[in-house]
Amino acid sequence: MKLSEFIINDIKPLSNTSKISDLHQLFNQLTFSHIPVKNENGDYLGCFSETDAHCFDGDKSTNEYLYALEDFYVRNNTLWLDVLEAFAVNSSNIMPVLSEQNEYLGYYELNDVISLFSDSPFFSEAGGILVVEKGINDYSFSEISQIVESNDGKLLGAFISKMNTDLVQITLKIGNTGLNEIIQTFRRYSYNIISGHEEDGYIESLKERSDYLKKYLNM
């Protein structure tokens, strides 16, 4: 499923000529951290945060507080990992979505993006978790894939889980086979083995944390 299919448009952005009391009312009715704002021509201007809005005079117009707008958004073709990063960087639970022509299309909710992550094969498929480490200039994902596949493993996902100036750690989800021979091959290629989990305990822990986060966001 494409991430763009998760775009929501049930709450329309406020106008820059709306009353601040309208903004207060929206925040009282919704659990959003931010509310988007458009000008009279329909152009997206940015978002007011709930924290800032509580300091605004309800009798005034949003025009008088445009300096407080936070200008963040993603495109409708932005990859979901970049969307997730945008949520984190801007401490928001909604993310305005613009087209390539800067047309406001709607917004993503953080819960939906997290659910998409939780439903990915990295979480849903059975397999083992392996964390390997190598010099930051010495590893390659093509080599990692070759090591896994040469041992009849199926690489279900991989991401850099830790990095400093000298070393990088890569977390792998591997299906179709046990990890012992794969671990031995990684060692022959001078990778350090940080941890290996034949069972799904590690991934279940990640899923539980993801579920806990979703429950927390729904409170």
N, C-alpha and C positions, 0 to 999 in steps of 0.2 A: 504494500500500500504506500502511495506517495504521501510525504509529509504534508503537501499542499492540500490534501483531502481533509486535514484536521483544522483548516482555517475556519474560524468562527466569526459570525457577523451579526449576532443577535443584540449586542450592545453597540449602539452607534456612538462615534466620538462626539464629544461636546464641541460646540462652536466657540470660537474665540470671543464671541459676543454674549455667551451665556452668563448667567449669574453664578457667582461662586456658591451660592446656596444650592444650585443644581448639582454642582460638583460634590458638595457635602452630602447631599441626598443619595447620590450614586454610591459613594463610599460606605454610607450607612446600610445600603441595601445589598451590596456585593462584598465579596471577600478579596477583591482585587487590590494589589499593592499600588497600581497605577491606573490612570484613566487617560486615554488618548484624546488629543484635541486637534480639530481641523479649522482652517480659516473659511471665510465666506465662499471662496472659490472651490472648496473641497480639498485643498492641499493639506497634507499631514504636517503639523507643526511640532509635535513632541508629546510628552506625557507629563501630567502632574502626578507627583507621588502623594500617597495618603498622608505621610508624615508632614509634608509641606502644606497640604491643603487645610489641615486643622489649624494652621496659623493664619489663614486668609480670612478677610472680612466677608461674611456671607452676602452683604448688601452690594458689594462691588462686582465689577465685570471681570471675567477671566482675562480680558485684554490688559488689565492693570497688573497682572502677575505673569506675563509671558516670559519674563526674565528667569522664572523658576522652572520652566519646562525642561525636561530631560530628553535629549534628542537621540533616542535609540530605536532601532528597528532591524528587521531582517528582510531579505527578498523572498519571493515565493519559490525561488529555486535554490535557496541556501540549504546546504546539507544539514541533516538533523544534529550532527555532533556540533557544528558551528552554532546552530540555534540553541542547543543546550548550553554552550559556552556563553552566548549572549545573555541568557537568563541569569547565569551565575555572575557575570561581570556587572550587570545592572541591578542585581538584587531585586528582581521583579518576578511576579508569577503570571504576567501576561506579556506577550511580545507582539507589537504591531508588525504587520506584514505588508510590504509594498511591492508593486510590480517593477519591472525594469524601467517603466515610464513614470515611476514615482507615484502611481495611483495607489491609494489606500484600499487594501483588499479585505482587511479584517485583522484578526489576531490569533495567536496560538495561546493555549493555556499550558502552564508548566506540567500539570498532571498528565496531559495527553502525550507530551514529548517523553516524559519519564516512562509512561506505559509502553510507548513504542520501543524504547530502549530495553525494557524488561521482557518484551515479547520477542526480542531478537534471538537468533540461534545461539548466541553466546550464553544466554540464560536458559533457553527452552530445550536445547538438545542435550542428550546425555553425553558425557565425556569426562576427561580428566583435565585438571588445571596444572600447568607447569610454568614456573617463573625462572627465567634464565637471565644471566648477566654477562656483559662483555664490554670491552673498551668502546667509548662512544664513536670512535672512528673505525672500528673493526667489525661491527655487525652489519647485516643487511637483511631485510625482510625476505628477499628472494632466497638467500641462503637458509634462513629459518624455515621457509616453506619447503625447500628441497630436502632438508633434514627430516622434517615430519613426514613428507610424502614418500621418501625413500624407504621408510619403515612401515609403509602401508597405513599411516595415520591420515586423518582428515582434519585439516586446520579449520576450525569453526569460528575462530576470532583471535585477534592479537592486538594488543595496544601497549604503548610505552607507559609503564606504571611508576617509574622513578628514573630521574636523570640528574646528573651533576656534570661538572666539567670533565670528568674522567670516565665515568661508567654510566651505562644505561641498563635498566632492567625492563624486560619485556614479559608480559603475562600472556600466556597462550591457552586457548581452550581446544583440546584435541579429542576427536572422536574416533571410533572404529577399532581402537587397539589399546593395549596396555602401554604404560609409559616407560617401562624399564629399558627397552632397547633404544627408544628415542633419547632417553636421558644419557645413555652411554655414548650415543652418536654425538650429541651436543658436547659432551666432554672431550671427544676426540677432535672436535672443531674449536676447542679452547673456550667454550662457554662455561661459566660457573653456574651450578644448579642451586638456586636460592630455595626453592621448594617444589615439591611434586605431590599432587593429590590424585590418587587413583580413583577415589570415590568422589561423589559430588558434594561433599560436605562444605567445601569452600564456596562453591557456586551457590549452594543453598543459603549460606550465610549472606552472600551478596544480595540474593533475591529477598531475603527477610529484611535486610536493611532498606532495600528499595521499597518494599511494601510498607515498612514503617514510615518512610519518608512520605509516601502517598497519603497514609492515614493522617500524619501530622499536618500535611497541607490541606486536608479536608476538614480539619477541626474548626 
